[in-house]
Amino acid sequence: MFSHVTFGTNDLARAAAFYDPLMARLGLRRIESDPGHGLIGYGTHPEATPQFYLMKPFDGAPATIGNGAMAAFEAQDRATVDDFHRIALEHGGHCEGPPGLRPHYHPDYYGTYVRDPDGNKLCCVCHRPA
């Protein structure tokens, strides 16, 4: 459905330090790194989609967060959700909801919510039964 998702950042080096280990845990790698153009991208392969990018805004204004905006990453198991949360907090993220079941979505929805150092909201979710 998506080609790519982009979040703004005000500090590309800080974003890379946060996202490199987080994306690695999800089996994604850095597929693009262009500090001159203010962007880094993650995916499984440079030609494969979907992809996830962190960018300095093209208009030169500071990056800001969207109220209600969030990117959710799918995990293959609940341990990955737990690791995602831990890694995010170890690299400057902030908890927006610890790992756990959210049965109001569906009985097997196991997710966590964090904010990156720029304030962007992320979710990591496993939809499989334990």
C-alpha positions as a Markdown table, in Angstrom:
| # | Residue | x | y | z |
|---|---|---|---|---|
| 1 | Met | 0.0 | 0.0 | 0.0 |
| 2 | Phe | 2.8 | 2.5 | 0.9 |
| 3 | Ser | 5.9 | 3.3 | -1.0 |
| 4 | His | 7.5 | 5.1 | 1.9 |
| 5 | Val | 6.8 | 7.0 | 5.1 |
| 6 | Thr | 8.8 | 10.1 | 6.1 |
| 7 | Phe | 9.3 | 11.7 | 9.5 |
| 8 | Gly | 11.1 | 15.0 | 9.9 |
| 9 | Thr | 14.2 | 15.4 | 12.1 |
| 10 | Asn | 16.2 | 18.4 | 13.3 |
| 11 | Asp | 19.3 | 16.3 | 13.9 |
| 12 | Leu | 20.2 | 13.7 | 11.4 |
| 13 | Ala | 23.1 | 12.2 | 13.4 |
| 14 | Arg | 20.9 | 11.9 | 16.5 |
| 15 | Ala | 18.1 | 10.3 | 14.4 |
| 16 | Ala | 20.6 | 7.8 | 12.9 |
| 17 | Ala | 21.9 | 6.8 | 16.4 |
| 18 | Phe | 18.3 | 6.2 | 17.5 |
| 19 | Tyr | 16.9 | 4.4 | 14.4 |
| 20 | Asp | 19.9 | 2.3 | 13.3 |
| 21 | Pro | 19.6 | -0.2 | 16.2 |
| 22 | Leu | 15.8 | 0.0 | 16.2 |
| 23 | Met | 15.4 | -0.8 | 12.5 |
| 24 | Ala | 18.0 | -3.5 | 12.7 |
| 25 | Arg | 15.9 | -5.3 | 15.4 |
| 26 | Leu | 13.0 | -5.3 | 12.9 |
| 27 | Gly | 15.3 | -6.8 | 10.2 |
| 28 | Leu | 15.6 | -3.5 | 8.3 |
| 29 | Arg | 18.8 | -1.8 | 7.3 |
| 30 | Arg | 19.9 | 1.6 | 6.2 |
| 31 | Ile | 19.4 | 1.7 | 2.5 |
| 32 | Glu | 20.2 | 5.3 | 1.9 |
| 33 | Ser | 22.3 | 7.9 | 3.7 |
| 34 | Asp | 22.7 | 11.3 | 2.2 |
| 35 | Pro | 23.6 | 13.9 | 4.9 |
| 36 | Gly | 24.2 | 16.5 | 2.2 |
| 37 | His | 20.5 | 16.3 | 1.3 |
| 38 | Gly | 19.5 | 15.7 | 5.0 |
| 39 | Leu | 18.1 | 12.2 | 4.8 |
| 40 | Ile | 18.5 | 8.6 | 5.8 |
| 41 | Gly | 16.3 | 5.7 | 4.7 |
| 42 | Tyr | 15.6 | 2.2 | 5.9 |
| 43 | Gly | 14.2 | -0.9 | 4.3 |
| 44 | Thr | 15.0 | -4.4 | 3.3 |
| 45 | His | 16.6 | -3.5 | 0.0 |
| 46 | Pro | 17.0 | -0.2 | -1.9 |
| 47 | Glu | 14.5 | -1.2 | -4.6 |
| 48 | Ala | 12.0 | -2.8 | -2.2 |
| 49 | Thr | 9.1 | -1.1 | -0.6 |
| 50 | Pro | 7.9 | 0.0 | 1.9 |
| 51 | Gln | 10.7 | 2.3 | 3.0 |
| 52 | Phe | 11.0 | 4.5 | 6.1 |
| 53 | Tyr | 12.9 | 7.9 | 5.9 |
| 54 | Leu | 14.1 | 10.5 | 8.3 |
| 55 | Met | 14.6 | 13.9 | 6.6 |
| 56 | Lys | 15.3 | 17.5 | 7.4 |
| 57 | Pro | 12.4 | 19.5 | 5.9 |
| 58 | Phe | 12.9 | 20.7 | 2.4 |
| 59 | Asp | 11.6 | 24.2 | 3.2 |
| 60 | Gly | 14.4 | 24.7 | 5.7 |
| 61 | Ala | 12.0 | 25.2 | 8.6 |
| 62 | Pro | 12.4 | 23.1 | 11.8 |
| 63 | Ala | 10.8 | 19.7 | 11.8 |
| 64 | Thr | 7.7 | 19.4 | 13.9 |
| 65 | Ile | 5.5 | 16.5 | 14.9 |
| 66 | Gly | 2.0 | 15.9 | 13.7 |
| 67 | Asn | -0.7 | 15.5 | 16.4 |
| 68 | Gly | -2.3 | 12.2 | 15.7 |
| 69 | Ala | 0.4 | 11.0 | 13.2 |
| 70 | Met | 2.2 | 7.8 | 13.9 |
| 71 | Ala | 4.1 | 5.1 | 12.0 |
| 72 | Ala | 3.5 | 1.5 | 13.1 |
| 73 | Phe | 6.0 | -1.3 | 12.4 |
| 74 | Glu | 4.9 | -4.9 | 12.4 |
| 75 | Ala | 6.8 | -7.4 | 14.5 |
| 76 | Gln | 6.8 | -11.1 | 13.9 |
| 77 | Asp | 6.7 | -11.9 | 17.6 |
| 78 | Arg | 6.1 | -10.3 | 21.0 |
| 79 | Ala | 9.7 | -10.5 | 22.0 |
| 80 | Thr | 10.5 | -8.1 | 19.1 |
| 81 | Val | 7.9 | -5.7 | 20.4 |
| 82 | Asp | 9.6 | -5.8 | 23.9 |
| 83 | Asp | 13.0 | -5.3 | 22.3 |
| 84 | Phe | 11.8 | -2.4 | 20.2 |
| 85 | His | 10.6 | -0.6 | 23.3 |
| 86 | Arg | 13.8 | -1.3 | 25.2 |
| 87 | Ile | 16.1 | -0.3 | 22.4 |
| 88 | Ala | 14.1 | 2.9 | 21.8 |
| 89 | Leu | 14.4 | 4.0 | 25.4 |
| 90 | Glu | 18.1 | 3.1 | 25.5 |
| 91 | His | 18.7 | 5.4 | 22.5 |
| 92 | Gly | 16.9 | 8.5 | 23.6 |
| 93 | Gly | 13.3 | 7.6 | 23.0 |
| 94 | His | 10.4 | 8.2 | 25.4 |
| 95 | Cys | 7.7 | 5.7 | 26.4 |
| 96 | Glu | 4.1 | 6.5 | 25.2 |
| 97 | Gly | 2.8 | 3.1 | 26.3 |
| 98 | Pro | 4.7 | 0.0 | 27.5 |
| 99 | Pro | 4.6 | -3.3 | 25.7 |
| 100 | Gly | 1.4 | -5.2 | 26.3 |
| 101 | Leu | -1.9 | -6.5 | 25.0 |
| 102 | Arg | -4.4 | -4.0 | 23.7 |
| 103 | Pro | -7.5 | -6.2 | 23.4 |
| 104 | His | -9.7 | -3.3 | 22.5 |
| 105 | Tyr | -8.1 | -3.5 | 19.0 |
| 106 | His | -8.3 | -7.3 | 18.8 |
| 107 | Pro | -7.4 | -10.2 | 21.2 |
| 108 | Asp | -3.9 | -10.7 | 19.9 |
| 109 | Tyr | -2.8 | -7.1 | 19.5 |
| 110 | Tyr | 0.5 | -6.8 | 21.4 |
| 111 | Gly | 2.1 | -3.4 | 21.0 |
| 112 | Thr | 4.2 | -0.6 | 22.3 |
| 113 | Tyr | 4.3 | 3.1 | 21.7 |
| 114 | Val | 7.4 | 5.4 | 21.9 |
| 115 | Arg | 8.5 | 8.8 | 20.8 |
| 116 | Asp | 11.8 | 9.3 | 19.0 |
| 117 | Pro | 14.2 | 12.1 | 20.1 |
| 118 | Asp | 12.3 | 14.6 | 17.7 |
| 119 | Gly | 9.0 | 13.7 | 19.2 |
| 120 | Asn | 7.6 | 11.5 | 16.4 |
| 121 | Lys | 5.4 | 8.7 | 17.6 |
| 122 | Leu | 6.1 | 5.1 | 16.7 |
| 123 | Cys | 4.3 | 1.9 | 17.3 |
| 124 | Cys | 5.6 | -1.6 | 17.1 |
| 125 | Val | 2.9 | -4.3 | 17.1 |
| 126 | Cys | 2.6 | -8.1 | 16.8 |
| 127 | His | -0.8 | -9.3 | 15.6 |
| 128 | Arg | -0.1 | -13.0 | 16.2 |
| 129 | Pro | -1.1 | -15.1 | 19.3 |
| 130 | Ala | 1.6 | -15.7 | 21.9 |
